[in-house]
Amino acid sequence: MSKKKKSKDQPADGVYRLNVAKNRRARHDYHVEESYEAGIALHGSEVKTLRLQQVDFADSYALVTNGECWVHGLRIANYDKAHVQRPDPVRRRRLLLKKREIAKLAALSERAGYTLIPLEIYFRGSWAKLRLGVCKGKRAYDKRQSLKADMAAREIARVKKHARR
């Protein structure tokens, strides 16, 4: 029997991951301390909208209330071809986490200056997932320093690329 080679695009665990959207603003405005993967409870047509990548993270955040984690302000546009079920695009959506993770997130977010911010949405297999970050806000000088560091890293990468030629 011969072994079948894995293709380059197949992940090691055998589950495909399709990126839908990233919250690039979150990494600019916040220091991300930790991140968690959570399922997200969606209504039927919202899944099709996610596959079309019609998501907006502006002013979105998560809260832990009554032992449940909810994401607020996440805009998932209405699906054009849906006739029956058209949920509110900015409604709060429940995040699917274990009780232990919810308790830990509640304790982390109650510290002064920390908040829960959605970082990205993706599909793992057929399941919609949301990466949730425990974040602390950056000050203006922190933002300038991180921009300088990013520019320096890009410059180094550019020089290395030209040096190889």
C-alpha positions as a Markdown table, in Angstrom:
| # | Residue | x | y | z |
|---|---|---|---|---|
| 1 | Met | 0.0 | 0.0 | 0.0 |
| 2 | Ser | 1.3 | 3.4 | -0.9 |
| 3 | Lys | 0.8 | 6.4 | 1.4 |
| 4 | Lys | -1.2 | 9.3 | 0.0 |
| 5 | Lys | 0.6 | 12.6 | 0.1 |
| 6 | Lys | -1.1 | 15.5 | 1.6 |
| 7 | Ser | -1.6 | 18.6 | -0.6 |
| 8 | Lys | -0.1 | 21.9 | 0.5 |
| 9 | Asp | -3.4 | 23.6 | 1.1 |
| 10 | Gln | -4.7 | 20.8 | 3.5 |
| 11 | Pro | -4.0 | 21.6 | 7.1 |
| 12 | Ala | -2.4 | 19.1 | 9.5 |
| 13 | Asp | -5.6 | 18.5 | 11.5 |
| 14 | Gly | -7.6 | 17.9 | 8.3 |
| 15 | Val | -10.1 | 20.8 | 9.0 |
| 16 | Tyr | -10.2 | 23.6 | 6.5 |
| 17 | Arg | -10.2 | 27.2 | 7.7 |
| 18 | Leu | -11.8 | 29.9 | 5.6 |
| 19 | Asn | -11.0 | 33.5 | 6.7 |
| 20 | Val | -14.1 | 35.8 | 6.5 |
| 21 | Ala | -12.9 | 39.1 | 8.0 |
| 22 | Lys | -10.3 | 40.5 | 10.4 |
| 23 | Asn | -10.6 | 43.4 | 12.7 |
| 24 | Arg | -7.4 | 45.2 | 11.7 |
| 25 | Arg | -8.4 | 48.3 | 13.7 |
| 26 | Ala | -8.3 | 46.2 | 17.0 |
| 27 | Arg | -4.6 | 45.5 | 16.7 |
| 28 | His | -4.0 | 49.2 | 16.1 |
| 29 | Asp | -6.1 | 50.5 | 19.0 |
| 30 | Tyr | -5.4 | 47.8 | 21.6 |
| 31 | His | -2.8 | 45.6 | 23.1 |
| 32 | Val | -4.1 | 42.0 | 22.7 |
| 33 | Glu | -3.2 | 40.1 | 25.9 |
| 34 | Glu | -5.0 | 36.8 | 25.2 |
| 35 | Ser | -7.3 | 35.4 | 22.5 |
| 36 | Tyr | -10.0 | 32.8 | 22.6 |
| 37 | Glu | -11.9 | 30.9 | 19.9 |
| 38 | Ala | -15.7 | 31.0 | 20.3 |
| 39 | Gly | -18.6 | 29.7 | 18.3 |
| 40 | Ile | -21.1 | 32.2 | 17.3 |
| 41 | Ala | -24.9 | 31.6 | 17.2 |
| 42 | Leu | -26.3 | 32.8 | 13.9 |
| 43 | His | -29.7 | 32.8 | 12.2 |
| 44 | Gly | -30.0 | 31.1 | 8.8 |
| 45 | Ser | -29.3 | 33.8 | 6.3 |
| 46 | Glu | -26.5 | 35.3 | 8.4 |
| 47 | Val | -24.3 | 32.3 | 7.5 |
| 48 | Lys | -24.7 | 33.0 | 3.7 |
| 49 | Thr | -23.8 | 36.7 | 4.4 |
| 50 | Leu | -20.7 | 35.6 | 6.2 |
| 51 | Arg | -19.6 | 33.5 | 3.3 |
| 52 | Leu | -20.0 | 36.6 | 1.1 |
| 53 | Gln | -17.7 | 38.4 | 3.6 |
| 54 | Gln | -20.2 | 41.2 | 4.4 |
| 55 | Val | -19.2 | 41.9 | 8.0 |
| 56 | Asp | -18.2 | 45.1 | 9.8 |
| 57 | Phe | -16.4 | 45.2 | 13.1 |
| 58 | Ala | -16.7 | 48.9 | 13.7 |
| 59 | Asp | -17.5 | 49.6 | 17.4 |
| 60 | Ser | -18.0 | 45.9 | 18.3 |
| 61 | Tyr | -17.3 | 44.5 | 21.7 |
| 62 | Ala | -18.2 | 41.6 | 23.9 |
| 63 | Leu | -19.8 | 41.5 | 27.4 |
| 64 | Val | -20.3 | 38.7 | 29.9 |
| 65 | Thr | -23.8 | 39.0 | 31.4 |
| 66 | Asn | -25.6 | 36.4 | 33.5 |
| 67 | Gly | -23.1 | 33.6 | 32.7 |
| 68 | Glu | -23.4 | 34.2 | 29.0 |
| 69 | Cys | -21.0 | 35.9 | 26.6 |
| 70 | Trp | -22.6 | 38.3 | 24.0 |
| 71 | Val | -21.0 | 40.3 | 21.1 |
| 72 | His | -22.6 | 43.7 | 20.6 |
| 73 | Gly | -22.3 | 46.0 | 17.6 |
| 74 | Leu | -21.1 | 43.4 | 15.1 |
| 75 | Arg | -22.8 | 44.2 | 11.8 |
| 76 | Ile | -23.6 | 41.2 | 9.6 |
| 77 | Ala | -25.5 | 42.6 | 6.5 |
| 78 | Asn | -28.9 | 41.2 | 5.5 |
| 79 | Tyr | -28.8 | 38.6 | 2.8 |
| 80 | Asp | -30.4 | 40.0 | -0.4 |
| 81 | Lys | -32.1 | 36.8 | -1.4 |
| 82 | Ala | -33.6 | 36.0 | 2.0 |
| 83 | His | -37.4 | 36.6 | 2.1 |
| 84 | Val | -38.7 | 35.1 | 5.3 |
| 85 | Gln | -36.1 | 35.5 | 8.0 |
| 86 | Arg | -34.2 | 38.8 | 8.0 |
| 87 | Pro | -32.7 | 39.4 | 11.4 |
| 88 | Asp | -31.5 | 42.8 | 12.6 |
| 89 | Pro | -28.0 | 43.3 | 11.2 |
| 90 | Val | -26.6 | 44.8 | 14.4 |
| 91 | Arg | -28.4 | 42.6 | 16.9 |
| 92 | Arg | -26.4 | 41.1 | 19.8 |
| 93 | Arg | -25.2 | 37.6 | 19.1 |
| 94 | Arg | -24.5 | 34.8 | 21.7 |
| 95 | Leu | -20.9 | 33.4 | 21.8 |
| 96 | Leu | -20.7 | 29.7 | 22.4 |
| 97 | Leu | -18.0 | 29.1 | 25.1 |
| 98 | Lys | -17.6 | 26.7 | 28.0 |
| 99 | Lys | -18.6 | 27.9 | 31.5 |
| 100 | Arg | -15.0 | 27.8 | 32.6 |
| 101 | Glu | -13.9 | 30.0 | 29.7 |
| 102 | Ile | -16.8 | 32.4 | 30.3 |
| 103 | Ala | -15.9 | 32.8 | 34.0 |
| 104 | Lys | -12.3 | 33.4 | 33.1 |
| 105 | Leu | -13.3 | 36.0 | 30.5 |
| 106 | Ala | -15.5 | 37.7 | 33.0 |
| 107 | Ala | -12.7 | 38.0 | 35.5 |
| 108 | Leu | -10.2 | 39.3 | 32.9 |
| 109 | Ser | -12.6 | 41.9 | 31.5 |
| 110 | Glu | -13.5 | 43.3 | 34.9 |
| 111 | Arg | -9.9 | 44.5 | 35.4 |
| 112 | Ala | -9.4 | 48.2 | 34.9 |
| 113 | Gly | -8.8 | 49.2 | 31.3 |
| 114 | Tyr | -9.5 | 45.7 | 29.8 |
| 115 | Thr | -12.2 | 44.9 | 27.3 |
| 116 | Leu | -13.3 | 42.0 | 25.1 |
| 117 | Ile | -12.9 | 42.8 | 21.4 |
| 118 | Pro | -13.7 | 40.5 | 18.4 |
| 119 | Leu | -10.5 | 40.1 | 16.3 |
| 120 | Glu | -11.7 | 38.0 | 13.4 |
| 121 | Ile | -14.4 | 35.7 | 12.0 |
| 122 | Tyr | -13.7 | 32.6 | 10.1 |
| 123 | Phe | -15.1 | 29.2 | 9.2 |
| 124 | Arg | -13.5 | 26.1 | 10.7 |
| 125 | Gly | -14.9 | 23.3 | 8.6 |
| 126 | Ser | -18.6 | 24.3 | 8.4 |
| 127 | Trp | -18.7 | 26.1 | 11.7 |
| 128 | Ala | -18.6 | 29.9 | 12.1 |
| 129 | Lys | -16.0 | 30.9 | 14.7 |
| 130 | Leu | -15.1 | 34.3 | 16.2 |
| 131 | Arg | -11.7 | 35.0 | 17.7 |
| 132 | Leu | -12.2 | 37.1 | 20.8 |
| 133 | Gly | -9.3 | 39.1 | 22.4 |
| 134 | Val | -8.8 | 40.3 | 25.9 |
| 135 | Cys | -7.5 | 43.8 | 25.1 |
| 136 | Lys | -6.1 | 46.9 | 26.8 |
| 137 | Gly | -6.4 | 50.2 | 25.1 |
| 138 | Lys | -3.2 | 51.8 | 23.6 |
| 139 | Arg | -2.3 | 55.4 | 24.2 |
| 140 | Ala | -1.4 | 57.7 | 21.3 |
| 141 | Tyr | 2.4 | 57.3 | 21.8 |
| 142 | Asp | 2.0 | 53.5 | 21.9 |
| 143 | Lys | 0.3 | 53.7 | 18.5 |
| 144 | Arg | 3.1 | 55.8 | 17.1 |
| 145 | Gln | 5.7 | 53.4 | 18.4 |
| 146 | Ser | 3.9 | 50.3 | 17.0 |
| 147 | Leu | 3.7 | 52.1 | 13.6 |
| 148 | Lys | 7.4 | 52.8 | 13.7 |
| 149 | Ala | 8.2 | 49.2 | 14.5 |
| 150 | Asp | 6.0 | 47.9 | 11.7 |
| 151 | Met | 7.6 | 50.3 | 9.2 |
| 152 | Ala | 11.1 | 49.2 | 10.4 |
| 153 | Ala | 10.2 | 45.5 | 10.0 |
| 154 | Arg | 8.9 | 46.1 | 6.5 |
| 155 | Glu | 12.1 | 47.9 | 5.6 |
| 156 | Ile | 14.2 | 45.1 | 6.9 |
| 157 | Ala | 12.1 | 42.6 | 5.0 |
| 158 | Arg | 12.5 | 44.7 | 1.8 |
| 159 | Val | 16.3 | 44.9 | 2.2 |
| 160 | Lys | 16.6 | 41.2 | 2.8 |
| 161 | Lys | 14.5 | 40.5 | -0.3 |
| 162 | His | 16.7 | 42.6 | -2.5 |
| 163 | Ala | 19.9 | 41.2 | -0.9 |
| 164 | Arg | 19.0 | 37.7 | -2.0 |
| 165 | Arg | 19.0 | 38.7 | -5.7 |
